[in-house]
Amino acid sequence: MTLEDRFLPPQDKSYKPSQNPDERVIVERRASITYKKSYGGMSPYFQGIMGGGAAVLCYTSCANREGHDEPRVIRYQVPRTDCPECYERTRWDTLPGATRFFVETKSTAVTLAGISFLNRLPVTVAWIRAVLPDGTELDTLAAGMVEIEDYDRLVRGDELRPVFRQDPRASASDVMWVPRGTPGDRFPGGYIASRHYPV
């Protein structure tokens, strides 16, 4: 862990609760923690979105039709390594380029973002519905990060396309979403289109 302290002058409001501010030293401390993280069974998803111009989006499907209450194949846009219906291991597939993605709803937590987005705030979340080329809708919605300017204009049913971080960080923020037809000079900074998903 790396610590960095910065002395706060006596005029800082942090001293005000003290009965004897002239006898106190208060510092602002910044802490940086380095640790190793395994994505385990979710690794294929992160390997896919780390591809830059060759990035792909992966999903999982369960072929255990007889083990489900309804005899059908369940496909998850948000990958699930274990099927919540029958608890069997799911199979990984790649979303083809002709997959269409639509805004289903917009989050009310418009400034909520993970740490990898902290230098890009405000970033907002849209829940995205995926439709395979044969018309099959995937069973779950993906939460997609959208820049605030696009978010303000989006309505339910608008079509989105994924763009990927040119220098990936093995983070969920390696993929963001833009309205279909967005020109490259309007992509979020540092993001490019994958050849698999033309915008």
C-alpha positions in Angstrom: 0.0 0.0 0.0 1.3 3.5 -0.9 0.4 6.4 1.4 0.8 10.0 0.6 0.1 12.7 3.2 -0.5 16.4 2.6 -0.4 18.9 5.5 -3.6 20.9 5.8 -3.2 24.6 6.9 -4.9 25.8 10.0 -7.5 27.6 7.9 -8.9 24.3 6.6 -12.4 23.6 7.9 -11.2 20.2 9.3 -9.7 22.1 12.3 -13.0 23.8 13.2 -14.4 21.0 15.4 -11.2 21.0 17.5 -11.2 22.8 20.9 -7.5 23.5 20.4 -6.8 23.9 16.7 -3.4 25.4 17.3 -2.3 22.2 18.9 -3.4 19.9 16.1 -1.8 18.7 12.9 -4.2 17.3 10.3 -3.2 15.8 7.0 -5.1 14.6 4.0 -4.0 11.0 3.3 -4.2 9.4 -0.1 -3.9 5.6 -0.2 -3.1 3.4 -3.2 -3.6 -0.3 -2.9 -2.2 -2.8 -5.4 -3.6 -6.3 -5.4 -4.1 -9.2 -7.9 -7.5 -10.2 -9.0 -8.7 -13.3 -10.8 -11.8 -13.1 -13.0 -12.0 -16.9 -12.7 -14.9 -18.3 -14.8 -15.7 -14.9 -16.2 -12.2 -14.6 -17.8 -13.5 -15.3 -21.4 -15.7 -12.2 -21.2 -12.8 -10.0 -20.2 -10.5 -11.6 -22.7 -13.0 -10.7 -25.4 -13.5 -7.1 -24.5 -9.7 -6.5 -24.2 -9.2 -7.1 -28.0 -9.3 -3.4 -29.1 -10.0 -3.4 -32.8 -10.6 -7.2 -32.7 -12.7 -7.2 -29.5 -15.7 -9.4 -29.2 -18.6 -9.6 -26.7 -19.3 -13.0 -25.2 -22.4 -14.5 -23.7 -23.3 -17.8 -22.2 -26.0 -20.3 -23.0 -27.4 -23.4 -21.4 -28.2 -26.4 -23.6 -29.7 -28.5 -20.8 -33.3 -28.2 -22.0 -34.6 -31.2 -20.0 -33.3 -29.7 -16.8 -35.3 -26.5 -17.0 -38.9 -25.7 -16.1 -39.4 -24.6 -19.7 -37.8 -26.7 -22.5 -35.7 -24.1 -24.2 -32.1 -22.9 -24.4 -31.4 -20.0 -22.0 -28.9 -17.5 -23.3 -27.4 -14.8 -21.1 -26.1 -11.5 -22.4 -24.6 -11.0 -19.0 -22.5 -14.1 -18.9 -23.3 -16.7 -16.2 -20.8 -19.5 -15.8 -23.4 -21.6 -14.0 -27.0 -21.8 -15.1 -29.3 -20.4 -12.4 -32.1 -22.7 -13.7 -30.3 -26.1 -13.5 -26.9 -25.2 -12.1 -25.0 -26.9 -14.9 -22.0 -25.3 -16.5 -22.9 -23.0 -19.4 -21.3 -22.7 -22.8 -19.5 -19.6 -24.1 -20.5 -18.1 -27.4 -19.5 -14.9 -29.2 -22.2 -12.3 -30.1 -22.0 -12.0 -33.9 -21.5 -8.6 -35.5 -25.1 -8.5 -36.7 -26.4 -8.6 -33.1 -28.5 -5.5 -32.4 -28.5 -3.7 -29.1 -31.3 -1.5 -27.9 -31.9 0.8 -24.9 -34.4 -0.9 -22.6 -34.3 1.6 -19.8 -31.9 4.2 -18.3 -30.6 4.1 -14.8 -31.5 6.7 -12.2 -28.0 6.5 -10.7 -26.6 8.8 -13.3 -23.3 9.5 -11.6 -22.6 6.0 -10.2 -19.6 4.4 -11.8 -16.8 2.0 -10.9 -13.3 3.1 -10.0 -12.1 2.6 -13.5 -14.5 5.4 -14.6 -13.6 7.9 -11.9 -11.6 10.1 -14.3 -14.5 10.1 -16.8 -17.4 11.2 -14.6 -20.1 11.9 -15.2 -20.7 8.5 -16.8 -24.2 7.0 -17.0 -25.8 3.6 -17.2 -28.2 2.3 -19.8 -29.7 -1.2 -19.6 -29.3 -2.8 -23.0 -31.3 -5.5 -24.7 -29.5 -7.7 -27.2 -31.3 -9.4 -30.2 -29.4 -12.1 -32.1 -29.6 -12.1 -35.9 -32.3 -14.8 -35.9 -34.5 -12.6 -33.8 -33.8 -14.4 -30.5 -33.6 -12.0 -27.5 -31.0 -12.8 -24.8 -32.5 -13.5 -21.4 -30.8 -10.8 -19.4 -29.9 -7.1 -19.8 -26.4 -5.7 -19.9 -25.6 -2.5 -18.0 -23.8 -0.3 -20.5 -21.8 2.9 -19.7 -22.8 5.8 -21.9 -21.4 9.3 -21.9 -23.6 12.0 -20.5 -24.2 13.8 -23.8 -25.5 10.6 -25.4 -27.4 9.6 -22.3 -29.5 12.8 -22.3 -30.6 12.2 -25.9 -31.3 8.4 -25.6 -34.9 7.0 -25.3 -36.1 3.5 -25.0 -35.7 1.6 -28.2 -32.7 3.6 -29.5 -30.0 1.4 -31.0 -26.5 1.3 -29.4 -23.2 -0.1 -30.6 -20.2 -1.1 -28.5 -16.8 0.6 -28.7 -13.7 -0.7 -26.9 -10.8 0.8 -25.1 -7.8 1.0 -27.4 -5.4 0.2 -24.5 -7.5 -2.2 -22.4 -7.2 -2.5 -18.6 -9.0 -5.8 -18.0 -11.9 -3.9 -16.6 -15.6 -3.6 -17.3 -14.9 -0.1 -18.6 -13.0 -1.6 -21.6 -16.4 -1.4 -23.4 -18.6 1.6 -23.7 -21.7 2.2 -25.8 -22.5 4.9 -28.4 -25.7 5.5 -30.5 -25.6 3.6 -33.8 -24.1 5.8 -36.6 -21.9 7.8 -34.2 -18.8 9.1 -36.2 -15.4 8.0 -34.9 -14.4 11.5 -33.9 -17.3 11.4 -31.4 -16.3 8.2 -29.7 -15.3 8.5 -26.0 -11.7 9.4 -25.7 -9.4 6.3 -26.0 -12.1 4.1 -27.5 -12.3 2.5 -31.0 -14.8 0.4 -32.9 -14.1 -3.3 -33.2 -14.2 -4.7 -36.7 -16.7 -7.3 -35.4 -19.2 -4.6 -34.4 -19.2 -1.7 -36.9 -20.9 1.4 -35.5 
